[in-house]
């Protein structure tokens, strides 16, 4: 064509891979050369074929991209003036799309949804998607600008789907969620940065980039939406039409978005644009054929990223060991001064990783080996970490996986993994020599199967000399806080609160008093307040330990329920209504006692699984869990025995009281007042004779009457106070009627002879037991009456075990 060759180039093939390398001028005088710009992005076309010489190639073997060759941070065409540029990506204004925001699109509405979908995929027996690329332009361009997607589940709860996560889960995930409010399905655009509840794009300052609708039919919940292929704000992920798209999916059984089971979520590669490409282009470790990777020898996985196992004999025991954390151990042995076998055990299910030689003692420039779980198999791979961001596979950044051998086992109770690595790796840029002396070692773990962000409480660092076994370990603040939190919560909820509630239930009958209040009430109040104070301190320590990001849903959320209920219990205790002056309980007091009693019982029952889950997360040995379970069983047995004893004691007292009354009536039925149980309502002030506590007394005509009250006290002959009548006479009346109606003059009490007068009144009829009473002289002065009252009260306390209580009135 008359031009010149302006490049210096070379190429070749290696391990089945063809490569090309060349140098060219930025600008030339040749009319057939394009100028490479240094102040913005360059448009790059690429292609490859399967034949030795240039030939026609499939659409999935060619493409177009904007490339920032000189790291300018610029955007394609400066977003054409219809978008905002942010780190080489255009975020288009409403109504504009494409990589450089140069394509105008019409306003979307429900009429834009396709009547049928060209493609579909069953991701899970309960989850199916269908899709159709759309060209929603005012021109006749065949390039798709949007993707229409329909999602159906067999569940009647919320559903979600996410695009291009940084991992295989929810890290930096652009998602669309459907949830149910008052039988209406609402669909919106969300963003998540970690494994927590996603946030609306609009809440973060973005916009909703989808047109959507949803509903519930006989098969379950469904949603349908149209989203742009390009990103329209920082919380959208663009879809690459030249390769497979990473897709995260999930659904739940509740109307609103909630924590979901591992079987109800997953990750999949989807070929939305029919490129026939393969996941991650097989990581250059395999051949792609119709979206399926055929891996080279030594590699496996859908994207050929997992190094295949080789035969290796692990040692039966290890030369050195160190406890990384509670129930987390690292053991190792050096083999022939060339390789090292590392063995790690952890409680619970989830990933775990260990890093070597970090320049900050932790993750920065650290050579890492991370074990994850794939289909219930433990997979160990070689990673490189640049800092406190997600590590990258060595193979993804041009290095090699130096894992010689690995193995592992996993269950819901624990996980064990072993791997063999060289002391000196093969990649000088991504491997650290761990055989040259003491080095920094860091570790971390999570509760998900695949690598995800972890809390600070589940990571730590130390120094190890793998050759000599020397370990320099510091006790981290997080570990100390875990011990303090666990000790405080176990002491308060596992011991003190339980003991305080048992005390009030089985020692309430005691009449001992402390500081003017019953002993049972004093012990109950002090123990509950003290335990509540310990639990508040433990809660504060828990927040400081986790920085409000909990490791497990169950323990943290149920624990917060327990704390809220305990706070209510304490506040409600201060709201206790007082009993009426007569000792009777008002309706509000009765209701208060029911609420207070059952809220306390409920919160104590809920605290038991909280304590168990906390001990488990803390890493307590199984023996300790068994001992705590045995302790609760012993408490339960004692509680049952106490209730049985309490019931029998009450029954025995009731029977004794009945027998005492019957014997008294039998002995005095011919010559003394006969006492029988009656159905008439009790009077409010007098108290019954011993043995008839709380029951009415029927007084035959012509006999002295005794009227009981359901309060502690002793019987007082009513006729002594009232003169045999039902109404109290004036204290200055000179005489009162006898039971037979004849007048009888009351004897006048001498101030110095009250005991002799009172002694005669203690005998009430032939054969009647000695009864306590007040000998009231209607002619005595008030001071004399008070003196007699005090002396009679002393007699009452010495005659009857039921001591007179202040506030009880005798007639």
Secondary structure, 3 states (H helix, E strand, C coil): CCCCCCEEEEEEEECCEEEEEEEECCCCCCCCCCCCCCCCCEEEEEECCCCCCCCCCCHHHEEEEEECCCCCCCCHHHHHHCEEEECCEEEECCCEECCCCCEEECCCCHHHCCCCCCEEEEEECCEEEEEEEECCECCCCCCCCEEEEEEEECCCCCEEEEECCCCCCCCCEEEEEEEEECCEEEEEEEEECCCCCCEECCCCCCCCCEEEEEEEECCEEEEEEEEECCCCCCCCCCCCCCCCEEEEEEECCCCCCCCCCHHHEEEEEECCCCCCCCHHHHHHCEEEECCEEEECCCEECCCCCEECCCCCCCCCCCCEEEEEECCEEEEEEEECCCEEEEEEEEECCCCEEEEECCCCCCCCCEEEEEEEEECCEEEEEEEEECCCCCCEEHHHHCCCCCEEEEEEEECCCEEEEEEEEECCCCCCCCCCCCCCCCEEEEEEECCCCCCCCCCHHHEEEEEECCCCCCEECCCCHHHHHHHHHHHHHHHHHHHHHHHHHHHHHHCCCCCCEECCEEHHHHHHHHHHHHHHHHHHHHHHHHHHHHCCCCCCHHHHHHHHHHHHHHHHHHHHHHCCCCCCCCCCCCHHHHHHHHHHHHHHHHHHHHHHHHHHHHHHHHCCCHHHHHHHHHHHHHHHHHHHHHHHHHHHHHHHHHHHHHHHHHHHHHHHCCCCCCEEECCCCCCCCCECCCCCCCCCEEECCCCCCCCCCCCCCCECCHHHHHCCCCCCCCCCCCEEECCCCCEEECCCCCCCCHHHHHHHHCCCCCCCCCCCCCCCCCCCCHHHHHHHHHHHHHHHHHHCCCCCCCCCCCC
